[in-house]
Amino acid sequence: MMRIKAILLFLFAVFFLSLVSSGDQGKPKLASVSIKPAVKESAPSQTPPSSLPDVKAKNKIDEFVLAKLKELGIPPARLCSDHEFIRRVYLDVIGTLPTAQEARTFILDKGPNKHSTLIEHLLERQEFADYWAMKWSDLLRVKAEFPINLWPNAVQAYHRWIRTSIKKNLPYDRFVRELLVSSGSNFRVPQVNFYRAIQSKEPEAIAQAVALTFMGVRAENWEKDRLSDMAAFFSQIVYKSTGEWKEEIVCFDPNKAGALSTESVALSTIFPDGTRARLSHGQDPREVFADWLIAPKNPWFTRNIVNRIWSWLLGRGIIHEPDDIRPDNPPSNPELLAFLEKELIGAHYDLKHLYRLILNSNTYRLSSVPRTNKPAGQANFSYYPLRQLEAEVLIDALNQITGTTEKYSSAIPEPFTFIPAEQRSIALADGSITSSFLEMFGRSSRDTGLESERNNSPTSAQRLHLLNSSHIQRKIEQGRKLRNLMQAKGNMRQLATRFYLTILSRFPTNEEVKIVEAYSKSNRGNKRIVAVDLAWALINSAEFLYRH
């Protein structure tokens, strides 16, 4: 009983120094406490956001954001500290925590260009392709069997193509066009699985999926005639079985029974913007639609992807929600959105150009501590919003800091259920391969392609699992990396420094070191007890569980 009380007091002390609970909408706020160096030769002075100078515009993004905030009378948050930035940009760009050494090196680096240098480095990391393939697999419904129609072989091929396209930085317009116009085997031409991964093969269902994914529009809310006109472009897709189990040839068939002839499609089909389609005899209507869609003047295509990426990096779209673009849902900053659209078009749809613009802005570097409680502050990006880590990112982070692995399973009898021990969750190809942890923490079901399928809202079950489950406790007590940290030579100050850098990507404050030292004395210097309980306390802090 005394041990339990000591642990709870220890946890409360750590929480008190790093958190202020009951933030906006039930989310915790990180406290703005003064942080001083714990060890002169290793821990630099970490300036809190409250003492930093006013934010200045670093690029055009900042000019648009700061101008809008000034118009609204909303002060922007201060710039975040270096330890906040490295953790934030690692999680946002590669879905991975920085190692203790990476965090230490960046924090101690005095170079003027270290932020932009780090961004370039992360954009070339292997994990960049893994993480963004995961996000695109949510939208493209990369998942075996019910209610999605993909066979496991096709899922693996589809995910591999998505990841390779991201790794090679395939221009976004080409990426989309290949998904829409490709024909061939679902095993050998992975792009055709875009159509196979839609729950219904009806043209209207395909049109709705295309509109949602590449236009950010919920076409089910359109007038019936408008949806029917768009659906006609997909009315001559056929699915032909082969001699191989579950293989299908997806292609255009101008003679498809019951479909409009190519000539009548030209006469009756209208693009979603109201212009009439022009087709030559025998031309695949998908190609005509794709060329219309990816044209720079298209009113939805560029706007959709720019808004989605902004939302993924900054927690909220310039148009909110990012997959609900409509006339009565205007952007919070039209000038900013128009600028980003123009930049992406000028860069020939190089998405990394867009990442660089956003990540190198001071808007992205704003602290997560707002300077005002005005509701418009969040919608106009006056601060970086707190967001709980995605399920895959969180379990990967836990495995990384503890040196443990995770077990996965699938309800589908497939040959890819066996996952190597070192496999990271963000690199899982198939949405049907999962774990109880991933399901509990809101992993996307990949059924519809809606952003809302992923649920990052905290729940009581999640908190209890992190606080009191044997699953997490085993990782802490038996994990190879944490065991090595606790067995390393050094005093309690050095142990605290190692654990804080490993778990929170920062040096501990003097106050936090004193808490660890006092807790050590109360446990007669038992380093193992102190290390296990310290890891448990830090893992259960909002500073670990949230992007900030």
C-alpha positions as CSV (number, residue, x, y, z in Angstrom):
1,M,0.0,0.0,0.0
2,M,2.8,2.4,0.8
3,R,4.5,1.7,-2.6
4,I,1.2,2.5,-4.4
5,K,0.9,5.8,-2.4
6,A,4.4,6.7,-3.3
7,I,3.9,6.0,-7.0
8,L,0.7,8.1,-7.0
9,L,2.5,11.0,-5.3
10,F,5.4,10.7,-7.7
11,L,3.0,10.7,-10.7
12,F,1.2,13.7,-9.4
13,A,4.4,15.6,-8.8
14,V,5.6,15.0,-12.4
15,F,2.2,15.9,-13.8
16,F,2.0,19.1,-11.8
17,L,5.3,20.4,-13.2
18,S,4.6,19.5,-16.8
19,L,0.8,19.9,-17.2
20,V,-2.2,22.0,-16.5
21,S,-5.3,19.9,-16.9
22,S,-8.8,20.8,-18.2
23,G,-7.8,22.6,-21.4
24,D,-10.2,23.5,-24.2
25,Q,-12.7,20.8,-25.2
26,G,-11.5,18.5,-22.4
27,K,-7.9,18.4,-23.7
28,P,-5.0,19.1,-21.3
29,K,-2.8,22.1,-21.7
30,L,0.9,22.0,-21.3
31,A,2.1,24.5,-18.6
32,S,4.3,27.4,-19.5
33,V,6.9,26.9,-16.7
34,S,10.3,28.4,-16.6
35,I,12.9,25.7,-17.5
36,K,16.4,26.0,-16.3
37,P,19.4,23.8,-17.1
38,A,19.8,20.8,-14.9
39,V,23.5,20.2,-15.7
40,K,25.6,23.0,-17.0
41,E,27.7,21.0,-19.4
42,S,24.8,19.0,-20.9
43,A,21.5,20.8,-20.4
44,P,21.1,24.1,-22.2
45,S,18.9,26.9,-21.1
46,Q,15.4,26.0,-22.6
47,T,13.6,29.3,-23.0
48,P,9.8,29.0,-22.4
49,P,7.4,30.3,-25.0
50,S,6.3,33.1,-22.6
51,S,9.7,34.9,-22.7
52,L,10.3,34.7,-26.5
53,P,10.0,37.8,-28.7
54,D,6.9,38.5,-30.7
55,V,6.4,36.4,-33.8
56,K,7.6,37.8,-37.1
57,A,6.7,36.7,-40.6
58,K,9.2,34.3,-42.0
59,N,7.5,33.5,-45.3
60,K,4.3,34.3,-47.1
61,I,2.3,31.9,-45.1
62,D,3.1,33.9,-41.9
63,E,2.2,37.1,-43.7
64,F,-1.3,35.8,-44.4
65,V,-1.8,34.2,-41.0
66,L,-0.5,37.2,-39.0
67,A,-2.5,39.7,-41.1
68,K,-5.7,37.7,-40.4
69,L,-4.9,37.5,-36.7
70,K,-4.3,41.2,-36.5
71,E,-7.6,41.9,-38.2
72,L,-9.3,39.7,-35.6
73,G,-7.4,41.2,-32.7
74,I,-6.0,37.8,-31.8
75,P,-2.3,37.6,-30.7
76,P,-0.4,34.6,-32.0
77,A,1.3,32.3,-29.5
78,R,5.0,32.6,-29.0
79,L,7.4,30.4,-30.9
80,C,7.9,27.0,-29.4
81,S,11.2,25.9,-27.9
82,D,13.7,23.7,-29.6
83,H,12.8,20.6,-27.7
84,E,9.1,21.1,-28.6
85,F,10.0,21.7,-32.2
86,I,12.1,18.5,-32.7
87,R,9.4,16.3,-31.1
88,R,6.7,18.0,-33.1
89,V,8.3,17.8,-36.5
90,Y,9.4,14.2,-36.0
91,L,5.9,13.1,-35.2
92,D,4.3,15.2,-37.9
93,V,6.6,14.4,-40.7
94,I,7.7,10.8,-40.0
95,G,5.3,9.6,-37.3
96,T,8.3,8.7,-35.1
97,L,9.9,10.0,-31.9
98,P,13.4,11.4,-32.1
99,T,15.9,9.3,-30.2
100,A,17.6,10.7,-27.1
101,Q,20.7,11.4,-29.0
102,E,18.8,13.1,-31.9
103,A,17.0,15.3,-29.4
104,R,20.2,16.1,-27.5
105,T,22.1,17.0,-30.6
106,F,19.4,19.3,-32.0
107,I,18.8,21.1,-28.7
108,L,22.5,21.8,-28.2
109,D,23.0,22.8,-31.8
110,K,23.6,26.6,-32.1
111,G,23.4,26.7,-35.9
112,P,21.1,29.3,-37.4
113,N,19.7,26.9,-40.1
114,K,19.2,23.8,-37.9
115,H,15.4,23.9,-38.2
116,S,15.3,23.9,-42.0
117,T,18.2,21.4,-42.1
118,L,16.2,19.0,-39.9
119,I,13.1,19.4,-42.1
120,E,15.1,18.4,-45.2
121,H,16.6,15.4,-43.4
122,L,13.2,14.2,-42.3
123,L,11.6,14.5,-45.7
124,E,14.2,12.0,-47.0
125,R,13.9,9.5,-44.2
126,Q,12.4,6.0,-44.9
127,E,9.8,6.6,-42.2
128,F,8.4,9.6,-44.2
129,A,7.2,7.1,-46.9
130,D,5.9,4.7,-44.2
131,Y,4.0,7.4,-42.3
132,W,2.4,9.1,-45.3
133,A,1.6,5.8,-47.0
134,M,-0.4,5.0,-43.8
135,K,-2.3,8.2,-44.1
136,W,-3.1,7.7,-47.7
137,S,-4.0,4.1,-47.1
138,D,-6.7,5.4,-44.7
139,L,-8.2,7.6,-47.5
140,L,-7.8,4.9,-50.2
141,R,-9.3,2.2,-48.0
142,V,-6.4,-0.2,-48.2
143,K,-7.8,-3.2,-46.3
144,A,-8.5,-6.8,-47.1
145,E,-12.0,-8.3,-47.4
146,F,-15.3,-7.1,-45.8
147,P,-16.6,-4.5,-46.3
148,I,-13.8,-3.6,-48.7
149,N,-13.4,-5.9,-51.7
150,L,-9.6,-6.3,-51.8
151,W,-7.9,-9.6,-51.6
152,P,-4.7,-9.7,-49.4
153,N,-2.4,-10.1,-52.4
154,A,-3.9,-7.0,-53.9
155,V,-3.6,-5.1,-50.6
156,Q,0.1,-5.7,-50.4
157,A,0.6,-4.6,-54.0
158,Y,-1.6,-1.5,-53.6
159,H,0.2,-0.4,-50.4
160,R,3.6,-1.0,-52.0
161,W,2.7,1.2,-55.0
162,I,1.4,4.0,-52.7
163,R,4.5,3.9,-50.6
164,T,6.8,3.8,-53.6
165,S,5.0,6.7,-55.1
166,I,5.5,8.8,-52.0
167,K,9.1,7.7,-51.6
168,K,9.8,8.8,-55.2
169,N,7.8,12.0,-54.7
170,L,5.6,11.2,-57.7
171,P,3.8,14.5,-58.6
172,Y,0.4,14.5,-57.1
173,D,-1.5,15.0,-60.4
174,R,0.2,12.0,-61.9
175,F,-0.5,10.0,-58.7
176,V,-4.2,10.7,-59.0
177,R,-4.5,10.2,-62.7
178,E,-2.9,6.7,-62.5
179,L,-5.4,5.7,-59.8
180,L,-8.3,6.8,-62.0
181,V,-7.3,5.6,-65.5
182,S,-5.2,2.5,-65.0
183,S,-6.5,-0.9,-66.3
184,G,-5.3,-4.4,-65.7
185,S,-4.9,-7.1,-63.0
186,N,-5.6,-6.1,-59.4
187,F,-2.5,-8.1,-58.5
188,R,-0.1,-6.7,-61.2
189,V,-1.4,-3.2,-61.8
190,P,-1.9,-2.0,-58.2
191,Q,-3.5,1.3,-59.1
192,V,-6.7,-0.4,-60.2
193,N,-7.4,-1.4,-56.6
194,F,-8.7,2.1,-56.2
195,Y,-12.0,0.8,-57.8
196,R,-11.8,-2.6,-56.1
197,A,-11.5,-0.9,-52.7
198,I,-14.9,0.8,-53.0
199,Q,-17.7,-1.0,-51.2
200,S,-20.0,-0.9,-54.2
201,K,-19.3,-1.2,-57.9
202,E,-22.2,1.0,-58.8
203,P,-21.1,4.1,-60.8
204,E,-22.8,6.4,-58.2
205,A,-20.7,4.9,-55.4
206,I,-17.5,5.2,-57.4
207,A,-18.4,8.9,-58.2
208,Q,-18.9,9.5,-54.5
209,A,-15.5,8.0,-53.6
210,V,-13.7,10.0,-56.2
211,A,-15.4,13.2,-55.1
212,L,-14.6,12.6,-51.5
213,T,-11.0,11.5,-52.0
214,F,-9.8,13.9,-54.7
215,M,-12.2,16.8,-54.5
216,G,-12.9,16.9,-50.7
217,V,-16.6,16.9,-51.5
218,R,-19.4,14.7,-50.1
219,A,-21.3,14.1,-53.3
220,E,-24.1,12.2,-51.7
221,N,-25.4,15.6,-50.7
222,W,-25.6,16.8,-54.3
223,E,-28.7,16.9,-56.4
224,K,-29.4,13.5,-58.0
225,D,-28.8,14.7,-61.6
226,R,-25.4,16.2,-60.7
227,L,-24.3,12.9,-59.1
228,S,-25.7,10.9,-62.0
229,D,-23.8,13.0,-64.5
230,M,-20.5,12.4,-62.7
231,A,-21.3,8.7,-62.3
232,A,-21.6,8.3,-66.0
233,F,-17.9,8.7,-66.4
234,F,-17.5,5.5,-64.4
235,S,-20.4,3.5,-65.9
236,Q,-18.3,1.5,-68.3
237,I,-15.8,0.0,-65.8
238,V,-15.9,-3.8,-65.9
239,Y,-14.3,-6.4,-63.5
240,K,-13.3,-9.7,-65.3
241,S,-12.3,-12.8,-63.4
242,T,-9.2,-14.7,-64.4
243,G,-8.0,-18.3,-63.7
244,E,-6.1,-17.1,-60.6
245,W,-8.0,-17.1,-57.3
246,K,-9.4,-13.6,-56.5
247,E,-7.7,-12.0,-59.4
248,E,-9.7,-9.5,-61.5
249,I,-9.0,-7.4,-64.5
250,V,-10.3,-3.9,-64.1
251,C,-10.8,-2.0,-67.3
252,F,-12.9,0.2,-69.6
253,D,-15.4,-1.6,-71.8
254,P,-17.2,0.6,-74.4
255,N,-19.7,-2.3,-75.0
256,K,-20.6,-2.9,-71.4
257,A,-24.2,-4.1,-71.3
258,G,-26.6,-1.5,-70.1
259,A,-24.1,1.3,-70.1
260,L,-24.4,4.5,-72.1
261,S,-22.5,4.4,-75.4
262,T,-19.5,6.6,-75.7
263,E,-21.5,8.9,-78.0
264,S,-24.4,9.3,-75.6
265,V,-22.0,9.9,-72.7
266,A,-20.7,12.9,-74.6
267,L,-24.2,14.2,-75.2
268,S,-25.6,13.7,-71.6
269,T,-22.7,13.8,-69.2
270,I,-21.6,17.1,-67.5
271,F,-18.6,17.7,-65.3
272,P,-19.4,18.7,-61.6
273,D,-18.6,22.3,-62.4
274,G,-21.3,22.4,-65.0
275,T,-19.2,22.3,-68.2
276,R,-20.0,19.6,-70.8
277,A,-17.8,16.6,-71.4
278,R,-16.1,16.2,-74.9
279,L,-15.3,12.6,-75.9
280,S,-14.2,11.0,-79.1
281,H,-15.6,7.6,-80.2
282,G,-14.2,4.8,-78.1
283,Q,-12.4,7.1,-75.6
284,D,-12.3,6.0,-72.0
285,P,-14.6,8.4,-70.1
286,R,-12.3,7.9,-67.0
287,E,-9.5,9.6,-68.9
288,V,-11.7,12.6,-69.9
289,F,-12.8,13.0,-66.3
290,A,-9.2,12.6,-64.9
291,D,-7.9,15.3,-67.3
292,W,-10.6,17.6,-66.2
293,L,-10.0,16.9,-62.5
294,I,-6.2,17.4,-62.5
295,A,-6.3,20.6,-64.6
296,P,-4.8,23.5,-62.6
297,K,-8.0,25.5,-63.1
298,N,-10.2,22.8,-61.5
299,P,-12.0,24.4,-58.5
300,W,-11.6,21.4,-56.2
301,F,-8.5,19.4,-57.0
302,T,-5.6,21.6,-55.8
303,R,-7.7,23.1,-53.1
304,N,-8.5,19.7,-51.6
305,I,-5.0,18.4,-51.3
306,V,-3.6,21.7,-50.1
307,N,-6.3,21.9,-47.4
308,R,-5.8,18.2,-46.4
309,I,-2.0,18.6,-45.9
310,W,-2.5,21.8,-44.0
311,S,-4.9,19.9,-41.8
312,W,-2.6,16.9,-41.3
313,L,0.3,19.2,-40.2
314,L,-1.6,21.8,-38.2
315,G,-4.6,19.9,-36.8
316,R,-7.3,21.8,-38.7
317,G,-8.0,22.6,-42.3
318,I,-8.2,26.1,-43.6
319,I,-11.6,24.7,-44.7
320,H,-12.9,22.7,-41.8
321,E,-13.6,19.7,-42.1
322,P,-11.0,18.9,-44.7
323,D,-13.3,16.5,-46.6
324,D,-16.4,18.7,-46.5
325,I,-15.7,21.4,-49.1
326,R,-18.9,23.2,-50.1
327,P,-20.0,26.8,-50.9
328,D,-21.5,27.3,-47.4
329,N,-18.3,26.1,-45.6
330,P,-15.9,28.9,-46.6
331,P,-12.1,28.9,-45.7
332,S,-11.1,30.8,-42.6
333,N,-8.3,32.5,-44.6
334,P,-9.1,32.5,-48.3
335,E,-5.9,34.4,-49.2
336,L,-3.7,31.8,-47.5
337,L,-5.5,29.0,-49.2
338,A,-5.3,30.6,-52.6
339,F,-1.5,31.2,-52.1
340,L,-0.9,27.6,-51.2
341,E,-2.9,26.4,-54.3
342,K,-0.8,28.7,-56.5
343,E,2.4,27.5,-55.0
344,L,1.6,23.8,-55.5
345,I,0.5,24.4,-59.1
346,G,3.8,26.4,-59.7
347,A,5.8,23.5,-58.3
348,H,4.1,21.1,-60.7
349,Y,2.3,19.3,-57.8
350,D,5.5,18.5,-55.9
351,L,4.0,17.8,-52.5
352,K,7.3,18.1,-50.7
353,H,7.4,21.8,-51.9
354,L,4.2,22.2,-49.9
355,Y,5.6,20.4,-46.9
356,R,8.7,22.7,-46.9
357,L,6.6,25.9,-47.1
358,I,4.4,24.9,-44.2
359,L,7.1,23.3,-42.0
360,N,9.5,26.2,-42.4
361,S,6.9,28.8,-41.5
362,N,6.7,30.5,-38.1
363,T,3.0,29.6,-38.1
364,Y,4.0,25.9,-37.8
365,R,6.5,26.8,-35.0
366,L,3.9,28.5,-32.8
367,S,3.6,27.2,-29.2
368,S,0.7,25.1,-28.2
369,V,-0.1,27.6,-25.4
370,P,-2.5,30.2,-26.7
371,R,-2.3,33.8,-25.6
372,T,-6.1,34.3,-25.8
373,N,-9.2,32.2,-25.2
374,K,-11.0,33.7,-28.2
375,P,-12.7,30.8,-30.2
376,A,-11.5,32.2,-33.5
377,G,-7.9,31.7,-32.4
378,Q,-8.0,28.0,-33.2
379,A,-9.7,28.4,-36.6
380,N,-7.1,31.0,-37.6
381,F,-4.0,29.2,-36.4
382,S,-2.9,31.4,-33.6
383,Y,-1.3,28.4,-31.9
384,Y,-0.4,24.8,-32.5
385,P,-3.3,22.6,-31.4
386,L,-2.8,19.7,-29.0
387,R,-3.6,16.4,-30.5
388,Q,-3.4,12.9,-29.1
389,L,-1.0,10.7,-31.0
390,E,-2.5,8.3,-33.6
391,A,-2.8,4.7,-32.5
392,E,0.0,3.5,-34.7
393,V,2.4,6.3,-33.8
394,L,1.7,5.8,-30.1
395,I,2.4,2.1,-30.0
396,D,5.5,2.6,-32.1
397,A,6.7,5.2,-29.7
398,L,6.1,2.9,-26.8
399,N,8.0,0.1,-28.5
400,Q,10.8,2.5,-29.5
401,I,11.5,3.8,-26.0
402,T,11.1,0.4,-24.3
403,G,12.8,-1.8,-26.9
404,T,9.8,-4.1,-27.2
405,T,7.6,-5.3,-30.0
406,E,3.9,-5.8,-30.7
407,K,1.8,-8.8,-31.9
408,Y,-0.7,-8.4,-34.7
409,S,-3.5,-10.6,-36.0
410,S,-6.1,-10.6,-38.7
411,A,-9.6,-12.0,-39.0
412,I,-8.8,-12.7,-42.7
413,P,-7.2,-16.0,-43.4
414,E,-4.3,-14.5,-45.4
415,P,-0.7,-15.3,-46.0
416,F,0.5,-11.9,-44.7
417,T,-0.7,-12.2,-41.1
418,F,2.8,-13.1,-39.8
419,I,4.5,-9.8,-39.1
420,P,8.2,-9.7,-38.2
421,A,9.0,-8.6,-34.7
422,E,10.6,-5.4,-35.8
423,Q,7.7,-4.3,-37.9
424,R,6.4,-0.9,-37.1
425,S,2.6,-0.2,-37.0
426,I,2.9,2.8,-39.3
427,A,4.3,0.4,-41.9
428,L,1.5,-2.1,-41.8
429,A,0.0,-2.5,-45.3
430,D,-3.3,-4.0,-44.5
431,G,-6.0,-2.3,-42.4
432,S,-7.3,-5.8,-41.4
433,I,-4.0,-6.6,-39.7
434,T,-4.4,-5.1,-36.3
435,S,-4.1,-5.4,-32.5
436,S,-6.4,-4.7,-29.5
437,F,-4.2,-1.6,-28.8
438,L,-4.7,-0.2,-32.3
439,E,-8.5,-0.8,-32.1
440,M,-8.7,0.8,-28.6
441,F,-6.8,3.9,-29.6
442,G,-9.0,4.7,-32.6
443,R,-7.2,3.4,-35.7
444,S,-9.1,4.1,-38.9
445,S,-11.4,1.3,-40.0
446,R,-10.6,2.2,-43.7
447,D,-14.2,1.5,-44.7
448,T,-15.3,4.8,-46.3
449,G,-12.2,7.1,-46.7
450,L,-13.7,9.7,-44.4
451,E,-11.2,11.5,-42.1
452,S,-13.5,11.0,-39.2
453,E,-13.0,7.2,-39.3
454,R,-9.8,7.8,-37.3
455,N,-10.7,8.8,-33.8
456,N,-7.9,10.4,-31.7
457,S,-10.2,11.5,-28.9
458,P,-9.1,10.1,-25.5
459,T,-11.3,7.6,-23.7
460,S,-11.4,6.2,-20.2
461,A,-10.5,2.8,-21.5
462,Q,-7.3,4.2,-23.0
463,R,-6.3,5.9,-19.8
464,L,-6.9,2.8,-17.8
465,H,-4.9,0.7,-20.3
466,L,-1.9,3.0,-20.1
467,L,-2.1,3.4,-16.3
468,N,-2.9,-0.2,-15.2
469,S,-2.6,-2.8,-17.9
470,S,-0.1,-5.7,-17.9
471,H,0.6,-5.0,-21.6
472,I,2.1,-1.6,-20.8
473,Q,3.7,-2.7,-17.5
474,R,5.5,-5.5,-19.2
475,K,6.9,-3.1,-21.7
476,I,8.2,-0.9,-19.0
477,E,9.6,-3.6,-16.7
478,Q,11.0,-6.0,-19.3
479,G,11.9,-3.7,-22.2
480,R,15.5,-4.0,-23.3
481,K,16.1,-0.3,-23.9
482,L,14.7,0.9,-20.6
483,R,16.6,-1.8,-18.8
484,N,19.8,-0.6,-20.4
485,L,19.0,3.0,-19.4
486,M,18.4,2.0,-15.7
487,Q,21.5,-0.1,-15.6
488,A,23.8,2.6,-17.0
489,K,26.2,4.1,-14.6
490,G,25.4,7.5,-13.0
491,N,23.5,9.3,-10.3
492,M,19.8,10.1,-10.2
493,R,20.3,13.4,-12.1
494,Q,21.9,11.5,-15.0
495,L,19.2,8.8,-14.9
496,A,16.5,11.4,-15.0
497,T,18.2,13.1,-18.0
498,R,18.4,9.9,-19.9
499,F,14.8,9.1,-19.3
500,Y,13.5,12.5,-20.1
501,L,15.4,12.7,-23.3
502,T,14.3,9.2,-24.4
503,I,10.6,9.7,-23.5
504,L,9.9,13.4,-23.7
505,S,12.7,14.5,-26.0
506,R,14.0,17.1,-23.6
507,F,16.2,17.7,-20.6
508,P,14.5,17.6,-17.1
509,T,14.1,20.8,-15.1
510,N,15.9,21.3,-11.8
511,E,12.5,20.8,-10.1
512,E,11.9,17.5,-11.9
513,V,15.4,16.3,-11.0
514,K,14.7,17.1,-7.3
515,I,11.5,15.0,-7.4
516,V,13.4,12.0,-8.9
517,E,16.1,12.4,-6.2
518,A,13.6,12.6,-3.4
519,Y,11.7,9.6,-4.7
520,S,15.0,7.7,-4.9
521,K,15.7,8.5,-1.2
522,S,12.2,7.3,-0.3
523,N,13.0,4.0,-2.0
524,R,16.4,3.7,-0.4
525,G,18.2,4.3,-3.6
526,N,16.7,1.4,-5.5
527,K,17.4,2.4,-9.1
528,R,15.2,-0.1,-10.6
529,I,12.1,1.0,-8.7
530,V,12.8,4.6,-9.5
531,A,13.4,3.9,-13.2
532,V,10.3,1.8,-13.7
533,D,8.1,4.3,-11.9
534,L,9.6,7.3,-13.6
535,A,9.1,5.7,-17.0
536,W,5.5,4.9,-16.0
537,A,4.8,8.5,-14.9
538,L,6.3,10.1,-18.0
539,I,4.5,7.7,-20.4
540,N,1.2,8.6,-18.8
541,S,1.8,12.3,-19.0
542,A,0.0,14.4,-21.6
543,E,3.4,15.7,-22.7
544,F,4.1,12.2,-24.0
545,L,0.6,11.3,-25.3
546,Y,0.0,14.5,-27.2
547,R,1.5,16.4,-30.1
548,H,2.3,19.8,-28.8
